Amino acid sequence: MFQILQRALSSLEAAAATWRHRPPSCPGPSEAEDRSEVGPRPCLEQEGAGGCQREAARLAERNDWLRLALGSREEELIRMQASLQAIQAEKEMLQREVQELQDSLLKPEPFPPPARGQAEGSGSGSSSSGVDEEPWGTQQDPFSLAHPLLRRLQSDSSAQMLGPLPTQPLAPEIHIMEAQMEQLQGSIEKLKCFNRLLSTALQAYKGRCEGLSMQLGRREAEATALRLALQYSEHCEEVYGVLLTLREADSGAREEAPKGDLDVAEKEAQRLLAQEDAAMDGETPRDPQLSPEGSSVDRPTPQEVATQLWGYIQRLRARRALVKIPTEPGPTLAPVPTVPHAEAMVQAILGTQPGPALPRLEKMQIQQDLAATRETLADLMLRLQLVRREKRSLELREAALRAQGPAHMLLLEQLRWERAQLGTGGASRSSGGDSSGGESSGDEEELSQGPPAILGGSRGIDGGQVGQAQGPETLAQELAASLNRALGLREQLQSLREELEQVAQKGRARRAQSAELNSDLCKAHSALVLAFRGAHRKQEEQQRKLEQEVAIMEARQAEELEVLEATARALGRPRPPCRPPRLGETFL
């Protein structure tokens, strides 16, 4: 329309110029005098007047047409001003939407504020530059706060939107701005969609981290339970050793052996009981057990100490039963494929938009770190399984020792009863002094503590010996039998000592294995701490790189904002006033 109007104006100007430079149709006065003889003068005047009227009518028609063209031109200018106002309103609305998108992107994780743009150019002093600079100068970079896909999208959008504007008439510029606004609207929709996908992935990762935290807490609780069970088993083993030593020392003391071993065993038992009392300070204290004489201040007898040790063992077993032993570790949780699915959705959404194909995301470094983390976790799980198997073997050994304890106690009771039988037979054959009477009374007390079946048999034998007449041959046979039984008892005692030494060696070996296991656990813990620190350093380096990339994108966005401001100032700059028309030219 503008070109057609220009062509019409140029044709009108050319016609006006030709009419202005054309010679008049009426002759001058000198020619009228020369031609006075040729023809009559009124005829010529009428012809000149008719030509002027026709020319004036033609010019009036052209002026009417020009007025109509001028009115259409003014209407076109009014429409252009209205469209420019609508574009300005749409621009402000898009700026508000971009600001809202920036706020929504800033909500998940705060980033440092972007750097200020460069100083304004010296030539931009128009009034429209200050109005356009206020919303664009404080705008932050929405693309540098998201994924590399957003940076790719920004580069594509900026390459299409911020290119050099062609110097064409005003109507094509409006179409170009409308296309750019449509592209910006599409970019905003893409960013909103990707923001929702990133929020979904973030929620999935939060759930995964919570699951891992719960699993780690469960593993720590299981390790604590295993440690407590192992501690109770070691205490039971130690108490069994002290109890066996006390029984052996007590049997040696009854054979009139030195009482040093018995004192050492009693001291060790008192030490264990004192440790238990110290450990039970926060619990309900136990009632002191009275001695057979009725006083709790007297020194406890070996039988009372053994009873207290048995009570301690029962309490340790009860505590061990309260500890919940975990089963074998199950399979770990499979990673939730949320983020790859979200990235695939983003790729599909962005692939449907016009423009160059987007490259795939580079995740080699992330995949390598993930593989290293998985290898470390597999190594730790293998070590944990080995530790659990070792702990299971220790539990089996402790159960075997616990099963051997009653057998040893029964054997000790049998030996003590046989020894009491020998002492009772010797006392009945002796002359019967006070010392022998006291010893026989003590043996009868020990005899009363023996098994019930054997106790009844012994009483039957004593009654038979009292009723029979004791001759020299019978006495010799009984002495020979007692000597044989004494030899057998010594052999059994020697075998019991050998078994006790073997059990002690096994206990020392088990303690050495426990120390080695503790050292392995310490090494594994230190390796895990080092791996965690290394992963933390890698994460800090990645965060530093991301911050550098964010700074670079902020600088680039500042440059793009300057280009946009310059473009906005160029679009909003008023045109220079037209020169006044010369003589003979139209106003347009």
C-alpha positions in Angstrom: 0.0 0.0 0.0 2.8 2.4 0.9 4.6 1.7 -2.4 1.4 2.2 -4.4 0.9 5.5 -2.7 4.5 6.6 -3.4 4.0 5.7 -7.1 0.8 7.8 -7.2 2.4 10.7 -5.6 5.4 10.6 -7.9 3.1 10.5 -11.0 1.1 13.5 -9.6 4.3 15.5 -9.0 5.5 14.7 -12.6 2.2 15.8 -14.0 2.2 19.0 -12.0 5.8 19.7 -13.2 4.9 19.2 -16.8 1.8 21.4 -16.5 3.8 24.1 -14.8 6.5 24.2 -17.5 4.0 23.9 -20.4 3.5 27.2 -22.5 0.1 28.8 -22.1 -2.6 28.0 -24.7 -3.8 31.6 -25.1 -1.6 33.8 -27.3 0.0 37.0 -25.9 -0.9 40.5 -26.8 1.8 40.9 -29.5 0.6 37.7 -31.2 -2.9 38.9 -31.0 -2.0 42.1 -32.8 0.0 40.2 -35.5 -2.9 37.8 -36.0 -5.7 40.4 -35.9 -6.0 40.0 -39.6 -6.2 36.2 -39.7 -9.2 35.4 -37.5 -11.6 36.9 -35.1 -10.4 37.4 -31.5 -13.4 36.2 -29.5 -13.1 32.7 -31.0 -9.5 32.4 -29.6 -10.5 33.6 -26.2 -13.3 31.1 -25.9 -11.0 28.2 -26.8 -8.4 29.3 -24.2 -11.1 29.6 -21.5 -12.4 26.1 -22.3 -8.9 24.5 -22.1 -8.2 26.2 -18.7 -11.5 25.0 -17.3 -10.8 21.5 -18.4 -7.3 21.6 -16.9 -8.7 23.1 -13.6 -11.4 20.3 -13.5 -8.7 17.7 -14.1 -6.5 19.2 -11.3 -9.5 19.4 -8.9 -10.2 15.7 -9.6 -6.6 14.9 -8.8 -6.7 16.9 -5.7 -9.8 15.0 -4.5 -8.1 11.8 -5.2 -5.0 12.9 -3.3 -7.2 13.9 -0.4 -8.7 10.4 -0.3 -5.2 8.9 -0.5 -4.1 11.2 2.3 -7.0 10.1 4.5 -6.3 6.4 3.8 -2.6 7.1 4.7 -3.7 8.7 8.0 -6.0 5.8 8.7 -3.0 3.4 8.0 -0.8 5.4 10.4 -3.5 5.3 13.1 -3.8 1.5 12.7 0.0 1.2 12.9 0.0 3.2 16.1 -2.7 1.0 17.6 -0.8 -2.1 16.6 2.4 -0.6 18.1 0.5 0.0 21.3 -0.8 -3.6 21.3 2.7 -4.9 20.7 4.0 -2.7 23.6 1.3 -4.2 25.9 2.1 -7.7 24.8 5.8 -7.0 25.3 5.0 -5.9 28.9 2.9 -9.0 29.5 5.7 -11.2 28.2 8.1 -9.4 30.5 5.9 -10.1 33.4 5.6 -13.8 32.4 9.4 -14.0 32.1 9.7 -12.5 35.5 7.3 -15.0 37.0 9.2 -17.8 35.3 12.4 -16.5 36.8 10.8 -16.5 40.2 9.6 -20.0 39.8 13.0 -21.1 38.6 14.7 -19.4 41.6 12.4 -21.2 44.1 14.1 -24.7 44.1 17.7 -23.5 44.6 18.9 -20.0 45.2 21.6 -18.7 42.8 23.8 -15.6 43.1 22.3 -12.5 41.6 23.3 -11.8 38.0 25.9 -9.2 37.2 24.9 -5.8 36.0 25.0 -5.0 32.4 27.6 -2.7 30.8 27.2 1.0 30.8 24.7 2.6 28.4 25.9 4.0 25.1 26.6 7.7 24.9 24.3 8.3 22.0 21.1 6.9 23.5 19.7 10.0 25.1 16.1 9.8 23.8 13.1 9.8 26.2 11.9 6.3 25.1 15.2 4.7 26.1 14.6 5.3 29.8 11.1 3.9 29.7 12.3 0.7 27.9 15.4 0.4 30.1 13.5 0.1 33.4 11.9 -3.4 32.9 14.8 -4.8 30.8 17.7 -3.6 33.0 16.5 -5.4 36.2 15.7 -8.6 34.3 17.7 -11.7 35.3 18.8 -14.6 33.2 16.1 -17.3 33.2 18.0 -19.6 30.9 21.2 -19.9 32.9 19.4 -21.2 36.0 18.3 -24.5 34.4 19.5 -27.5 32.5 21.9 -27.4 29.4 18.7 -28.0 27.4 17.6 -24.5 28.4 21.0 -23.1 27.4 20.6 -24.8 24.0 17.1 -23.3 23.8 18.4 -19.9 24.7 21.1 -20.0 22.1 18.6 -21.0 19.4 16.0 -18.4 20.5 18.6 -15.6 20.8 20.1 -16.5 17.5 16.6 -16.2 15.9 15.4 -13.2 17.9 18.4 -11.0 18.3 19.8 -11.0 14.8 20.2 -7.7 12.8 16.9 -6.2 11.9 16.4 -5.6 8.2 15.9 -2.0 7.1 12.5 -2.5 5.5 9.3 -0.6 5.7 7.3 -0.5 8.9 4.7 -3.3 8.1 7.3 -6.0 7.6 9.0 -5.0 10.9 5.7 -5.5 12.6 5.4 -9.0 11.2 8.9 -9.8 12.3 8.2 -8.6 15.8 5.0 -10.6 15.9 7.0 -13.7 14.8 9.6 -13.0 17.5 6.8 -12.6 20.1 5.4 -16.0 19.0 8.9 -17.6 19.3 9.3 -16.0 22.8 5.9 -17.3 23.8 6.9 -20.8 22.7 10.1 -20.6 24.5 8.3 -19.6 27.7 6.0 -22.6 27.3 9.0 -24.9 26.8 10.6 -23.4 29.9 7.4 -23.9 32.0 7.1 -27.5 30.8 10.8 -28.2 31.6 10.4 -26.6 35.0 7.5 -28.9 35.8 9.6 -31.9 34.7 12.6 -30.8 36.7 10.3 -30.4 39.8 9.1 -34.0 39.3 12.6 -35.3 39.0 13.6 -33.3 42.1 10.7 -34.8 44.1 11.8 -38.3 42.8 15.3 -37.7 43.9 14.2 -36.5 47.3 12.2 -39.6 47.8 15.2 -41.7 46.7 17.4 -39.9 49.2 14.9 -40.4 52.0 14.8 -44.1 51.2 18.6 -44.3 51.2 18.6 -42.5 54.6 16.1 -44.9 56.1 18.1 -47.9 54.7 21.3 -46.4 56.2 19.6 -46.0 59.6 18.4 -49.6 59.4 22.0 -50.8 58.6 23.4 -48.8 61.5 20.7 -50.3 63.8 21.6 -53.8 62.6 25.3 -53.1 63.2 24.6 -51.9 66.7 22.6 -55.0 67.4 25.3 -57.2 66.1 27.9 -55.4 68.2 25.7 -55.8 71.3 25.2 -59.5 70.6 28.9 -60.0 70.1 29.6 -58.2 73.4 27.1 -60.3 75.3 28.6 -63.5 73.8 32.1 -62.4 74.8 30.9 -61.7 78.3 29.3 -65.1 78.5 32.4 -66.8 77.3 34.5 -64.9 79.9 32.1 -65.8 82.7 32.1 -69.5 81.6 35.9 -69.5 81.8 35.9 -67.9 85.3 33.3 -70.4 86.4 35.2 -73.3 85.1 38.4 -72.0 86.8 36.5 -71.5 90.0 35.2 -75.1 89.9 38.6 -76.5 89.2 40.2 -74.4 92.0 37.4 -75.5 94.4 38.0 -79.1 93.6 41.8 -78.7 94.1 41.2 -76.9 97.5 39.1 -79.8 98.7 42.0 -82.1 97.9 44.1 -80.0 100.4 45.9 -78.3 97.5 47.2 -74.6 97.9 44.4 -72.1 98.0 46.1 -69.6 95.6 44.1 -70.8 92.5 40.8 -70.5 94.5 41.6 -67.0 95.6 42.5 -65.9 92.1 39.3 -67.4 90.7 37.2 -65.7 93.4 38.9 -62.4 92.7 38.2 -62.8 89.0 34.6 -63.7 89.7 34.2 -60.7 92.1 35.7 -58.4 89.4 33.1 -59.6 86.8 30.3 -59.2 89.3 31.6 -55.7 90.2 31.7 -54.8 86.5 28.1 -56.0 86.2 27.1 -53.9 89.2 28.8 -50.9 87.6 27.0 -51.5 84.3 23.7 -51.8 86.1 23.9 -48.5 88.0 21.1 -47.0 85.9 18.9 -50.1 86.4 17.1 -51.6 89.4 19.8 -52.8 91.9 19.8 -56.5 92.8 19.1 -57.6 96.4 22.3 -58.8 98.2 22.3 -62.6 98.7 22.9 -63.8 102.2 25.4 -66.4 103.1 24.5 -69.7 104.7 25.4 -68.3 108.1 22.7 -65.6 107.7 25.0 -62.6 107.3 25.6 -60.6 104.1 28.8 -59.1 105.4 30.7 -62.5 105.5 32.9 -63.6 102.7 30.8 -65.5 100.1 31.6 -69.2 99.7 32.6 -70.6 96.3 29.2 -72.1 95.9 27.6 -68.6 96.4 30.0 -67.1 93.9 29.2 -69.8 91.4 25.5 -69.2 91.9 26.0 -65.4 91.3 28.0 -66.2 88.2 25.2 -68.5 87.0 22.7 -65.6 87.6 25.0 -63.3 85.7 25.1 -65.8 82.8 21.3 -66.1 82.8 21.0 -62.3 82.7 23.4 -62.1 79.8 21.4 -64.7 78.0 18.2 -62.7 78.6 19.8 -59.6 77.3 21.2 -61.5 74.3 17.7 -62.8 73.6 16.3 -59.3 73.7 18.7 -58.2 70.9 17.1 -58.7 67.5 19.6 -60.3 65.2 19.0 -59.2 61.6 18.7 -61.7 58.8 20.8 -61.8 55.6 20.8 -58.5 53.7 18.2 -58.3 50.9 18.7 -56.8 47.5 19.2 -53.0 47.4 16.5 -50.8 46.0 16.6 -50.3 42.2 17.2 -46.7 41.1 14.0 -44.9 39.9 14.4 -43.9 36.2 12.7 -40.6 36.7 15.3 -38.1 35.3 16.1 -40.0 32.1 12.4 -40.3 31.4 12.0 -36.6 32.1 14.9 -35.8 29.8 13.4 -38.0 27.1 10.1 -36.1 27.4 11.9 -32.8 27.1 13.8 -33.9 24.1 10.5 -35.1 22.5 8.7 -31.8 23.3 11.6 -29.7 22.0 12.0 -31.9 18.9 8.4 -31.1 17.8 9.3 -27.4 17.7 10.7 -25.9 14.5 14.4 -25.2 14.4 17.7 -27.1 14.3 17.9 -30.5 16.0 18.9 -30.4 19.6 22.0 -32.5 20.7 21.7 -35.2 23.3 22.8 -34.4 26.8 26.4 -35.1 27.7 26.4 -37.4 30.8 29.6 -39.3 30.6 31.1 -37.8 33.7 27.8 -38.4 35.6 27.7 -42.0 34.4 31.4 -42.6 35.5 30.7 -41.1 38.9 27.6 -43.3 39.2 29.5 -46.4 38.2 32.3 -45.6 40.8 29.7 -45.1 43.5 28.0 -48.4 42.6 31.3 -50.2 42.8 32.0 -48.7 46.2 28.6 -49.7 47.4 29.1 -53.3 46.1 32.4 -53.5 47.9 30.9 -52.3 51.1 28.0 -54.7 50.8 30.5 -57.6 50.3 32.4 -56.5 53.4 29.2 -56.3 55.3 28.2 -59.8 54.2 31.6 -61.1 55.3 31.3 -59.5 58.6 27.9 -61.0 59.1 29.1 -64.5 58.2 32.0 -64.1 60.7 29.5 -62.9 63.3 27.3 -65.9 62.5 30.3 -68.3 63.0 31.0 -66.6 66.3 27.4 -67.1 67.3 27.6 -70.8 66.4 30.8 -71.2 68.5 29.2 -69.4 71.4 26.2 -71.7 71.1 28.5 -74.7 71.1 30.3 -73.4 74.2 26.9 -72.7 75.9 25.9 -76.3 75.1 29.2 -77.6 76.6 28.7 -75.6 79.8 26.0 -77.8 81.4 27.9 -81.0 80.4 31.0 -79.7 82.2 29.0 -78.7 85.2 27.4 -82.1 85.3 30.8 -83.7 85.1 32.2 -81.5 87.9 29.2 -82.4 90.1 29.8 -86.1 89.4 33.5 -85.7 90.3 32.7 -83.8 93.4 30.2 -86.4 94.5 32.7 -89.3 93.9 35.3 -87.3 95.9 32.7 -86.9 98.7 32.1 -90.6 98.6 35.8 -91.3 99.0 36.1 -88.8 101.9 33.0 -90.3 103.6 34.4 -93.9 103.3 37.8 -92.8 104.7 36.2 -91.0 107.6 34.2 -94.0 108.7 37.3 -96.2 108.7 39.5 -93.7 110.7 39.6 -93.4 114.5 37.0 -90.5 114.5 38.8 -87.4 115.7 37.4 -83.9 115.8 39.1 -82.8 112.6 37.9 -85.9 110.8 34.4 -85.4 112.2 34.4 -81.8 110.9 35.6 -83.0 107.5 33.0 -85.8 107.3 30.3 -83.2 108.1 31.6 -81.0 105.4 31.6 -84.0 103.0 28.1 -84.8 104.0 27.1 -81.2 103.1 28.8 -81.6 99.7 27.1 -85.0 99.3 23.7 -83.3 99.9 24.4 -81.1 96.9 25.0 -84.0 94.5 22.6 -85.5 92.0 19.5 -87.0 93.6 19.9 -90.5 92.1 23.5 -90.8 93.2 22.7 -89.3 96.6 20.2 -92.1 97.2 22.7 -94.7 96.2 25.3 -93.3 98.5 22.9 -93.5 101.5 22.2 -97.1 100.7 25.9 -97.9 100.6 26.5 -96.2 103.9 23.6 -98.1 105.5 25.1 -101.4 104.1 28.5 -100.6 105.4 27.2 -99.9 108.9 25.3 -103.2 109.0 28.1 -105.4 107.8 31.0 -106.6 109.8 34.2 -105.0 108.4 37.0 -107.5 108.2 40.6 -107.0 107.0 40.1 -108.5 103.6 37.0 -106.3 102.9 38.9 -103.2 104.1 41.8 -104.1 101.8 39.5 -104.5 98.8 37.8 -101.2 99.5 41.2 -99.4 99.8 42.2 -100.9 96.5 39.0 -99.8 94.9 39.3 -96.3 96.3 42.9 -96.1 94.9 41.7 -97.2 91.5 38.9 -94.6 91.7 41.4 -91.9 92.7 43.6 -92.7 89.8 40.6 -92.6 87.4 39.6 -89.3 88.9 43.1 -87.9 88.4 43.0 -89.0 84.8 39.6 -87.4 84.3 40.9 -84.2 85.9 43.9 -84.2 83.6 41.7 -84.6 80.6 39.4 -81.8 81.9 42.5 -79.6 82.3 43.5 -80.3 78.7 40.1 -79.5 77.4 40.1 -76.3 79.4 43.4 -75.3 77.9 42.0 -76.0 74.4 39.0 -73.9 75.2 41.3 -71.1 76.5 43.3 -71.3 73.3 40.2 -71.1 71.2 39.1 -68.1 73.2 42.4 -66.4 72.6 42.2 -67.2 68.9 38.6 -65.8 68.9 39.8 -62.7 70.6 42.5 -62.3 68.0 40.0 -62.8 65.2 37.7 -60.2 66.9 40.6 -57.7 67.0 41.4 -58.4 63.4 37.7 -57.9 62.5 37.7 -54.7 64.4 40.8 -53.5 62.5 39.1 -54.4 59.2 36.0 -52.5 60.2 38.1 -49.5 61.1 39.9 -49.7 57.7 36.6 -50.0 55.9 35.2 -47.0 57.9 38.3 -44.9 57.0 38.0 -46.0 53.3 34.3 -45.0 53.4 35.1 -41.7 54.9 37.8 -41.0 52.3 35.4 -42.0 49.5 32.7 -39.7 51.0 35.2 -36.8 51.2 36.3 -37.5 47.6 32.7 -37.4 46.4 32.1 -34.2 48.4 35.1 -32.6 46.7 33.9 -33.7 43.3 30.5 -32.3 44.0 32.0 -29.0 45.1 34.1 -28.9 41.9 31.0 -29.5 39.8 29.1 -26.8 41.7 32.0 -24.4 41.0 31.9 -25.2 37.3 28.2 -24.7 37.2 28.6 -21.3 38.9 31.2 -20.3 36.3 28.8 -21.4 33.5 26.1 -19.4 35.2 28.3 -16.3 35.3 29.2 -16.7 31.6 25.5 -17.1 30.7 24.7 -14.0 32.8 27.3 -12.0 30.9 26.0 -13.3 27.6 22.4 -12.4 28.7 23.5 -8.9 29.7 25.0 -8.4 26.2 21.7 -9.7 24.6 19.7 -7.4 26.9 21.8 -4.5 25.6 21.1 -5.5 22.0 17.4 -5.7 22.9 17.5 -2.2 24.5 19.3 -0.8 21.5 16.6 -2.4 19.2 13.8 -1.0 21.4 15.3 2.5 21.4 15.7 2.3 17.6 12.0 1.2 17.2 10.8 3.9 19.6 12.9 6.8 18.3 10.7 9.5 16.6 11.3 10.3 12.9 12.9 13.6 11.9 10.3 16.2 10.7 9.7 16.6 7.0 11.0 19.6 5.2 8.4 22.2 4.1 7.2 21.7 0.5 8.6 23.9 -2.1 6.6 26.1 -4.4 4.6 24.0 -6.8 4.9 20.7 -4.7 2.2 19.0 -2.7 2.4 18.6 1.0 2.9 14.8 0.9 
